[in-house]
């Protein structure tokens, strides 16, 4: 029997074995859909996949790289990736290792031989052998980062020493990779090795694979553009997703938009979710929480459903200028413009949040959405609220409560006292601006660091919030003529686990034009996360 016939027979036996796989895999897909204006809404969908119809492609997890920081991140990434691959393999998912330009190291490996000599697929795309740097869908947006410098984010002295080490090892410092990182197992009986778009496409078709998961590096370059990458798979009809927590970018924070490295990765992930394909996380295979790098900052989730103060405009802008440059990941969940009680993607987003920022006014979302927020607070996780958040989920009249619950909708009538420690009973009428002053004993509080109170005034009507709960710490007070003084910013420790909470009744659109307000809100977010360090010494932090 000739070698080609033997190879074809062996492939048939292997492919049939793959078809005898385990139970369905549940994946939770995330994408973004265009809403009104420049708003994008998160969309969450759940699908059941047959393992035999599913493949994971591991992109360019090389044994070395010219960027030392990229190597460091890869070393962190690989152990979690190995767990996912082991779990997926046990279920019958096809694992394709694609360390580009490294096929020589595997020329006799059974996993490499398995990818060769397959029949040409009847539907082989004409350009599947080539890089794909753009698909028409991406014309709907602007590419979010500047990677024209190649994306290296090394310290220059470290980079020079690293290049010298590579050269001393006989590696080309500009392209030092020879094989895949050895922290990832290549199973000779089940897996496949290839960096060829043609081979991989033929393999997917021969195996009957419909669902493709990409993981590896680097998201903005190889993961998107390789012949087996996201763009090629998406445009040629595969049900492709990016495993968004098991990836990394080549992005240098010294280039636009001048955010942290991980914030740059998040921008690329969002671009992919908008224009290329959905994403999933490793949680679908190994449970727990999504993977996070050791130097990766926290996740901020903004819930926006406010018709009064234009926070659908001001908060996304604030996130871009005041939060993302600090390295914070920001996910924005808008209420559905067609059904204002719906917050698409809210439950999943809140579950992944380190802090939730609420700017919502009198909405009654589905029970599972609001339950996610209840669980967030009950778990002791932090929350920030502005302006109408005091009555975010409250009914004006509870006589309709039973009817709402029968529709599967929910409310949280005591959200203000239970979480914020406030006592909202309405607001004074429109009129003079609110004069802002320090609460007694608050001048040294971390949240007031750098908040210049000179000329600081509230532009919206003054909220009636007194008296505050004993668990609160008032920070700022507000007054207008001929009315009692009211607290306008305070902290609280909510629930049995004492979740850190910051609230301000400020948040009018014009307030966001004030550097003092923006600093106050930025500090409130950082304090709630526990990443705002106390200032040494006893000097007041706020300036009068």
N, C-alpha and C positions, 0 to 999 in steps of 0.2 A: 504494500500500500504506500503511495507516494506521500511525501511530507505535507503538501497542501491538503490532501484528503484527510490525513491524520489530524491536521490542525483544525479543519472544518468539523470533523467528528468530535474532537475534544471541546470545541466551542459550543457545539450543539448540546453535549452533555452538561456543560457548565451553565448554559442559558436555561436549560430545563430545570436544573437544580435551583436556580435563582427564582424561578416561577413558583416553586413550592415554599413560599415564604410565610412569615408570621401575619398576625392580625393587622388591620389597618392602622396607619399612622395619622394622628390628629395634628394638623398644623394650623397655627393662628397667624393669618396673613395681615400685614398692615400696608396700606397705601394712602395716597393723598389725592383728594378730588378738589377741583376748582369750585369755589363758591362765589359769592358776590365780590366784585372788585378784585382786590389782590389777595383775598382770603383763601386759604386752603384748609379743608376739613380732613381730619383723620378718618379713615375707613377701615374697620376691622371685620374680617370674615374668617370663618372656620371651615376647613375642608378635611375630608377623609381621603387619604392616599393609600393606594396599594403599594406595599414595599417593592414588589417585583417590577412596578412601573416607575420606580423612583431611583434617581442617582444623585450622588454628591460629588461635585468636582472640587478638588483641593487645588487652588491656584497659587503657584509660585511660592510655596513655603520652603524657600531655599535654605541650604546649610550655611550660607554667608551672604552678606550684602554690603554694598559700598557705604551705606548709611548706618552708623553705629547705633543710633537711637532706634532705627527700624529693626535691627537685630535684637535689641533689648525687648522691644514690644513683641516681636515674634516669639521669643523665649517665654514670655508670659502667656501668650496666646495658645501655644502648642499643647500644653497639658489638658486644657479644657477641650480643645479640638480633638485630641486623642480619645477623650471620653465619649464625645459625640460619635466619632467614627466607629468606635467599638460597639456602641449601642445600636447604631444604624446597621452595621454589618450583621449583627446578631439577628436583626429583623428581616434580613434579606435585601437590604438596600445596596445597590451597586456603588462601590467606592472607586472613583477615578482620580488617581494622583497625577497632577499636571505640573511638575516642576520644569518650566520651559527651559530649553537649551541644555537640558541635562540628560538626554536620552542615552548618551554614550555610556553612562554609569550603569545603565540597566539593560544593555543590549541582549544579555542572556537571561534576564529575569523572567520567570513565567508570567508575571503580571504585565510585562512589556510585550512578550510574544503574543499574549492573548489579544492585544489591540491590533495586531498586524494581519494582513491577508484576508480581511473580511470582505464579503461582497459589497460592491458599491450600492448604496441605498438609492432606491428609485427616485426619492425626493431630495437628493443631495443638493443643497443650495449652491448656486454657482460661485459665490464669493466666500464660502465657508473656510477657505484656506487663508483668508486675509484678516488682518486687524480691522476692527470696525470702530472708528473714532467718533461716530455720530449717527443717530437715527432721527428721522423726521419729527418724531414726537418731542424731541428735545428743543425744537424750534419754539415751543410754547413757553420757554423760560430762559433765564440767563444762567450760564454755567457759574457756580457760586464761588469758586476759589481761583486764585492765580497760582498755577503750578509751573510757570515758564522757567523757573530756576531748577527744575527737577525735584523740588520738594524736600531736599535734605534739611533737617533741622538740628544737625549736630553743632556742638561747640566747635569752633574752628581748630583749636589746639587739639582737642580730642580726635577730631576727624583726621587731622594730619598724622597723629600717632597710630590711629587705626589703619590708615592706608599703609603705613610703614610695616605694621604687623602682618597685614595681608600679603604684601610683597615678600616679606621674609618667609612666609609659608608657601611661596610659589604661586600665589593667586594674583590675578589681575585686579588691582584695587578698584577699577571701574566696573568690572563684572566678575566678581570672585566666586560665584555659585558653581558648584559641580554636581550637586545632587539635592534631594529633598532633605530637610532637617530630620535627624534620626530620632527625634522625639515622637514622630508619627510612624505607626506600624504600617507596613505594606504587606498585606496578606497574600502570599503567593498562590493560594488556592482559590481566592475569591476576587481580589482587587485587580485593577487595570492601571497601567502606566502609559500615558501618552500626552504629548503637547501639540498634537496635530488636530486641527479643526475637522479635517476630513475623516481621520480615524475615529475620533470621538463621535462625530455624527453617525457614521456607519455603525458604530457600536451601539449607540442609543437606539437606532432603528432596529438593529438585529435583536436587541434585548427587549424591545417593546416599551422603552422608557418614554413616559409622557411628562413626568415631573422632574425638574432639575434644580438642585440647590447649589449655589456657589458660595464657597467660603475661602478665606485666604487673603492674600495681599497682591497688589495694593489697590484699594477700591476704585480710586479715581483713574487708574492707569490699566493695569493688567486685568483686574476683575471685570471691569467694564469692557475693555477693548480687545482682549485676546480673541483668536478665532473660535475659542470655546467659551467666551465670556458672556456676560449678561446681555449685551446688545445683540449679538448674533443669535443667542437662544431666544430672546424675546421676539425679534423681528421675523424669525423663522418658525414661530408657532409653538415653541415649547412652553409649558407651564412652569416658568422659571422664577425663582426667588433668590434674594440675597440673604444669607444668615448674618444679620446686621451687627450682632455683637461679636462675631468671630471674623473680624476684618480690621484693616488699618489703611490709612492713606499715606501717600508721599505728599506732605504739605508742610511748608515752612511758615510759621506765624509771622515772620518778617515780611511776608507778602500779603496782598489784599485777600480777604477783608480784615486782616490783622487781628485774628482771633487765636485762641490756643489751638494746639495741634488737634486735640480731640474734638473741639468745637468745629474745626475744619472737616474732620471725618463726618461729624453729624450733618453738616451742610451737604456733603456729597450723598449721604444716605437719604436725606430728604429729597435731593434732586432725583435720585433713583426711584424713590417711591412716587414721585410726581410724574415722571416721564419715561421710565424704563420698565420697571417691574415692581411687584410688592416685595416686602421683606418679612422674615421670621426671626426668631431667636433660638439659641441652643436649648432654651427651656423646653421646647417641644420634644426634645430627645432625652434630656437628662434631668429635667425638673429644676427646682430651686429658683435662683435669681439669674438674670442675664449676666454674662461675663462682663467684668469691668477691669480695666488696667489699674495698676496700683496708684498711678498718678492722675487718674481720671477724676474730674470733678463731678459734682452732683447733678441730678436731673430735676429741673424745675418744670412743673406742669401748670399751665395757665388755663383756667376755665373762664371763658368769656361769654356772657349772655346779658348784655346791658344795652338798653335802648336810649338811655338818658345822657351818658357822658362820653360817648365815642371811644370807649376803651378797646373796641375792636381795632382801632387805629393807634391809639396812644400806647397800649401795652406791647404790641409787637415791635413798635419802634423802640420802646424802652428796653425790650429784650435785646435788640440788636446793638444798641449803643452802651448799655449799662450792665448787662448780665453776661452775654456771650463773650465779650472780650476778657472776662474774668475766668473763662474756661468752663462756665456753667452750660450744660445742655438744656435747651428750652424747647418744650413741646407745647403747642397752643391748640386747645380744643375749643372751637367756636360752637355756639348753639346753631342748630340747623335753621337757615333762614325760612324754610318752608314749614317747619314745625319747631317753634322756639323752645319747646320743652324737651326736645331731643338734643343730646350732646354726643354726636357720633364719635366713637372711640374713647369715651370718657372712662369707662370702667377699666379697660386695659391700660390706659395712660396713667391713671391714678395709682394702679397697682405697681407701676414701675417708678413712681415719683419718690424723690427724696423730700420734696416740699411741694405743696399745692398752693397756688395763688388764685384766689377767687375774686372775680369781678362779675357778679351775676345779680340779677334783680327779679325776684318773685317768679321763679321757674319751678315746675313740678316734673322732674325727669322720671323716666322709667325706674322702677325700684332697684334693679341691679346696678344702675349707674350711681344712684345716691348711696346705695349700700357700700359701694367701693370707697366712697369718701368717709362714711361712718367707720369702716374698718381701718382706714388710714389713720384717723384720729385716735381710735381705740388702741391701735398698735403703738401709740406714742410718737407718731411721725409729725413733723411740723407743718404748719399752715399759716398762710398770710392772706389777709383780706383787705380790700380797699372799698371805700364808699358804700355802695349798695350791697356789699357782701353781708352786712348785718341783717339784711332781710332777703338773702339770696334764695332761700328755699321755703319761705314763709308764705302762708295764705293770708289774704286780707280778712277772710271770713272762713272759719273752719267748718261751716255748715255743708260745704261741698266736699269734705274730706272723704266720706264713704264712697261717693260717686267716683272720685279720682282713683281711689285704691282699687275699685272694681275694674277700672281701665288699665290697671298695671302701673299707674303713676304714683309718685310718692312726694312727700314734703318733709321738712325738718323744721317744725315750728319754733323750737327752742334752740336753734343753731347759734343765735347770737349769745344768749346767756351761757349756754353749755360749752361753747367753743371759744368765743371771743371774750366772754366775761362782761359783755356789754348789756345795755338796757335801752335799745332803740325804741323810741316812741314817736318817731316822725322827725320833722325838721322845721326850723324857722323859715319864714318866707324869704324870697329873693330880696336882696337889698345890698347893704354895704358888705365889703369884703370882711372876712374873719381875721381878726388880729391874733397872731400866734405867739405864745409865750411858753417858757419852761414850766413843767409841773414841779411842785416842791420836791427837792432832793433828786432830780433826774439829770442834773448837768453832767454827771460822770458816767451815764449809761452808754454802753458801746454803740447802741443804735444811733445816738446823737453825735457820734464822732464825725467831725467835718461838716455838720449841718449848720450853716450860717443863718441865724434867725433874723439878722438885720434885714428889714424889708420883706420878710417872709409873711405871706398872707394867703388865706384860703379863698378861692374864687367861687366856690359853690355855696349854697345855703348851709348854715350851720346845723349839724345834726344834734338832736337831743339824745344823749347817750348815758347820762348820769341817772342813778348811781352805778358805779362799776362794782364788780364782784371783788371780794376780799383777796382773791388769788391774783388779781391784776397788779401791774405796776404802771401807773400813768407816766407818760413821757412829755406830752405837749398838751396845752390847753388852748381853747379858742373862745374869743368873745366878740360880740357885736353890741352896739349900743342898746341899753335898757333891757338886757336879757341876762339870765344867770350864766356864769362861766360853764363851759362844757369841755370834757376831755375829747381830744381829736386824734390822739395817737397813744397806744399803750401796748403792753405785752400781757400774756396770760399763760398759765400752765394748765392745760385742759385735760380732763379725764383722769382715770386712775393712774395712767402711766405718765401723766404730766407732759403732754405734748407741748413743745414750744410754739407759741402763737403770737403773731404780730398783727395788729389791726390799726388802720387809720381811716377816719371818715373823710379825709381829703381824697382827691382823685378826680376832680373836675378836669376837663380837657385842658384848661388854661393852667392848672396846677403843674402839669407835666412840662410846662415851659420854664418852671422854676428850678434852678440847680439845687436849691435846698430841698425841695420835695423829692426830686430824683435821687438825691443822696440819701434821704430818709428812707425811701422805699428800697433802694439797693442795700442799705445797711440792715433793714428789717429782714430781707431775704437771707442775707449772709448770717445774721444773728440766729435766725430760726434754724439754719443748717448747722450751727455750731462752729462755723469756720471764721467768724470774726473774732480775732484775738483781742484780749483785754489790753488796754493801753497801760504802759508802765508809768508810775508816778501818780500824783494826786491832782494834777491840773484839770480843770473842767474840759470836757470834750466838745460841748456845744458852745458856740459864740453868740453873744447877745448883740 
